[in-house]
């Protein structure tokens, strides 16, 4: 969630620190009660943010909630048994902005535990900045796990199609990386002395560049993402302008740059042996959860071509994440992502994100309601709060 918090001490995460460190946890043994199915964890890296705003990127809250839910399985069950469970559903609500200056505490309680299914409730909280001895809740979620290996009927997935051609999007190997593409377009704009285009591209690079140490992007030519300069100029002309808003699609390919193979995860885990161990399945699931939150509240603004200054800062209200494949999640491989806006009314928007692997299988989906209201009047010259991308 991106709320307007009053903390002005946010520090941008240095490029040399992998973003997954924001999701690393330690267990608070003195607050755990395994006999009651209660486990408590806290974030380790405090004081950093991805963007220049006090409220942290909502994907961090979602990610640490998922990470803690997985950790509770391994803390309660033996290693072999816990490793058989896969997250299939994670739903809940953002309750307030989480601030970068405080650790996030995640309290995990048990709703259901059978041989085949486990359900955990995760509650995120932080110190109240106005009352140091009081904690305030920032997110609540219900995370469901199922034991892997259930037999199924024939599998199918809706295809990922370019809405202009009704054909598949360009493959990642057919596209330049986002950073290469922007730099090439800047050089071309300089040659033609197109100062407006240069300004738009530099703004795009300033936003997308925050992710460059961690992610590689490749954006299809017809994607609203590319033609709105990575969402920074929502009223830009796009190839999809003639389509109804609900038919428009933002699309990109992405993959995580740091090595998160089994060996890479083991090496990262060994660097902080006092923390919750990093394991392959929880790690890949957690990072997909973290990344699913990117740009979702902005989707209706972009497809409706609403000027960014005309809308209030983006705020996520609730979320529903589902994982559709029990094996094969790999953030180091290319993933195709679609954002679509489905409806907006009563000051709320409803958008959906879909992820496909390179084989065309849907691996995860996320739907989310967001705050969708006009921006309040601002004094002349006042800067608008930075948006969450």
Long-range contacts (C-beta under 8 A, 24 or more apart in sequence): 1-55, 1-58, 1-61, 1-94, 1-96, 1-97, 1-98, 1-138, 1-139, 1-315, 1-316, 1-317, 2-53, 2-55, 2-57, 2-58, 2-97, 2-297, 2-313, 2-314, 2-315, 2-316, 2-387, 2-388, 3-55, 3-96, 3-97, 3-313, 3-315, 4-55, 4-97, 4-313, 4-385, 5-53, 5-54, 5-55, 5-97, 5-99, 5-129, 6-54, 6-129, 7-54, 7-99, 7-100, 7-101, 7-129, 8-54, 9-47, 9-54, 9-100, 9-101, 10-48, 10-49, 10-52, 10-53, 10-54, 10-100, 10-101, 11-47, 11-48, 11-49, 11-100, 12-48, 12-49, 12-50, 12-51, 12-52, 12-210, 13-48, 13-49, 13-50, 14-48, 15-213, 16-213, 17-45, 17-48, 18-213, 18-214, 18-258, 18-268, 19-50, 19-211, 19-213, 19-214, 19-290, 20-214, 20-258, 20-260, 20-268, 20-283, 20-286, 20-287, 20-290, 21-45, 22-48, 22-50, 22-60, 22-63, 22-64, 23-60, 23-63, 23-64, 23-67, 23-286, 23-287, 23-290, 24-272, 24-275, 24-276, 24-278, 25-64, 25-67, 25-68, 25-71, 25-106, 25-275, 25-276, 26-274, 26-275, 26-276, 27-71, 27-75, 27-276, 28-105, 31-107, 32-75, 34-75, 34-76, 36-109, 36-110, 37-76, 37-109, 37-110, 37-113, 38-107, 38-108, 38-109, 38-110, 39-68, 39-71, 39-72, 39-75, 39-76, 39-107, 39-108, 40-105, 40-106, 40-107, 40-108, 41-67, 41-68, 41-71, 41-105, 41-106, 41-108, 41-276, 42-103, 42-104, 42-105, 42-106, 43-103, 43-104, 44-103, 44-272, 44-275, 46-100, 46-101, 46-102, 46-103, 47-100, 47-101, 48-100, 49-100, 50-210, 50-211, 51-210, 51-386, 51-388, 51-389, 52-386, 53-385, 53-386, 53-388, 54-97, 54-99, 54-100, 54-101, 55-97, 55-98, 55-99, 55-100, 56-97, 56-98, 56-99, 56-100, 57-293, 57-388, 58-94, 58-293, 58-316, 58-388, 59-289, 59-290, 59-291, 59-292, 59-293, 59-294, 60-98, 60-104, 60-290, 61-94, 61-98, 61-104, 61-124, 61-138, 61-139, 62-90, 62-139, 62-141, 62-289, 62-290, 62-292, 62-293, 62-319, 62-321, 63-286, 63-287, 63-289, 63-290, 64-104, 64-106, 64-124, 65-90, 65-92, 65-106, 65-122, 65-124, 65-139, 65-141, 65-143, 65-289, 66-90, 66-122, 66-143, 66-282, 66-285, 66-286, 66-289, 67-106, 67-276, 67-282, 67-286, 68-106, 68-108, 68-122, 69-108, 69-120, 69-122, 69-143, 69-145, 70-279, 70-281, 70-282, 70-285, 70-286, 71-108, 71-276, 71-282, 72-108, 72-110, 72-120, 73-118, 73-145, 74-277, 74-279, 76-110, 83-279, 83-281, 84-147, 84-148, 84-149, 85-118, 85-145, 85-146, 85-147, 85-148, 86-145, 86-146, 86-147, 86-148, 86-281, 86-285, 86-323, 86-326, 86-327, 87-143, 87-144, 87-145, 87-285, 87-323, 88-144, 88-145, 88-146, 88-322, 88-323, 88-324, 88-326, 89-142, 89-143, 89-144, 89-320, 89-321, 89-322, 89-323, 90-141, 90-142, 90-143, 90-144, 90-289, 90-319, 90-320, 90-321, 90-322, 91-141, 91-142, 91-318, 91-319, 91-320, 91-321, 92-122, 92-139, 92-140, 92-141, 92-142, 92-318, 92-319, 93-139, 93-140, 93-141, 93-317, 93-318, 93-319, 94-138, 94-139, 94-315, 94-316, 94-317, 94-318, 94-319, 95-137, 95-138, 95-139, 95-140, 96-136, 96-137, 96-138, 97-138, 98-124, 98-126, 98-138, 98-139, 99-126, 99-129, 101-129, 102-126, 102-127, 102-129, 104-138, 105-135, 111-142, 115-147, 116-146, 116-147, 116-150, 117-144, 117-145, 117-146, 117-147, 118-144, 118-145, 119-143, 119-144, 119-145, 120-145, 141-319, 146-326, 148-326, 148-327, 149-326, 155-361, 157-324, 157-356, 157-360, 157-361, 157-362, 158-354, 158-362, 159-360, 160-251, 160-336, 160-338, 160-354, 160-356, 160-360, 162-220, 162-222, 162-249, 162-251, 163-240, 163-243, 163-247, 163-248, 163-249, 164-222, 164-239, 164-240, 164-243, 165-222, 169-220, 169-222, 169-223, 169-251, 169-336, 170-220, 170-221, 172-218, 172-253, 172-334, 172-358, 175-218, 175-219, 175-220, 175-221, 175-253, 176-218, 177-216, 177-217, 177-218, 178-208, 178-212, 178-216, 178-217, 178-218, 178-219, 178-230, 178-252, 179-205, 179-208, 179-209, 179-212, 179-217, 181-219, 181-226, 182-208, 200-229, 200-232, 200-233, 200-236, 201-229, 203-229, 203-232, 203-233, 204-229, 204-230, 204-232, 207-231, 207-232, 207-389, 208-389, 210-389, 213-257, 214-256, 214-257, 214-258, 215-254, 215-255, 215-256, 215-257, 215-291, 216-254, 216-255, 216-257, 217-252, 217-253, 217-254, 218-252, 218-253, 218-254, 218-334, 219-251, 219-252, 219-253, 220-251, 220-252, 220-253, 223-249, 223-250, 223-251, 223-252, 224-248, 224-249, 224-250, 224-251, 224-302, 224-303, 225-250, 225-251, 225-252, 225-339, 228-302, 230-389, 231-295, 231-298, 231-302, 231-389, 232-308, 232-389, 233-308, 234-298, 234-301, 234-302, 234-304, 234-305, 234-306, 234-307, 234-308, 235-305, 235-306, 235-307, 241-305, 245-300, 245-303, 245-304, 245-341, 246-303, 246-340, 246-341, 246-342, 246-343, 248-303, 248-340, 248-341, 249-338, 249-339, 249-340, 250-295, 250-299, 250-302, 250-303, 250-338, 250-339, 250-340, 251-336, 251-337, 251-338, 251-339, 252-336, 252-337, 253-334, 253-335, 253-336, 253-337, 254-291, 254-334, 254-335, 254-337, 255-331, 255-332, 255-333, 255-334, 255-335, 256-287, 256-331, 256-332, 259-332, 260-284, 260-287, 260-330, 260-331, 260-332, 261-332, 281-329, 284-329, 284-330, 284-331, 285-323, 285-329, 287-331, 288-323, 288-329, 288-331, 288-335, 288-355, 288-363, 288-364, 289-321, 291-331, 292-321, 292-353, 292-355, 292-364, 292-366, 293-319, 293-366, 293-368, 294-389, 295-339, 295-388, 295-389, 296-339, 296-351, 296-353, 296-366, 296-368, 296-370, 297-349, 297-351, 297-368, 297-370, 297-371, 297-388, 298-387, 298-388, 298-389, 299-339, 299-340, 299-341, 299-349, 299-351, 300-341, 300-344, 300-349, 300-351, 300-370, 300-372, 301-372, 303-340, 303-341, 304-341, 304-344, 308-384, 308-387, 309-375, 309-384, 310-374, 310-375, 311-372, 311-373, 311-374, 311-375, 312-371, 312-373, 312-374, 312-375, 312-376, 313-371, 313-375, 313-384, 313-385, 313-387, 314-370, 314-371, 314-387, 314-388, 315-370, 315-371, 316-368, 316-369, 316-370, 316-371, 317-348, 317-368, 317-369, 317-370, 317-371, 318-368, 318-369, 319-366, 319-367, 319-368, 320-366, 320-367, 320-368, 321-364, 321-365, 321-366, 322-364, 322-365, 322-366, 323-363, 323-364, 324-361, 324-362, 324-363, 324-364, 324-365, 325-357, 325-361, 325-362, 325-363, 328-357, 328-363, 329-363, 329-364, 333-357, 333-358, 334-358, 335-363, 342-367, 344-372, 347-371, 347-372, 347-373, 348-372
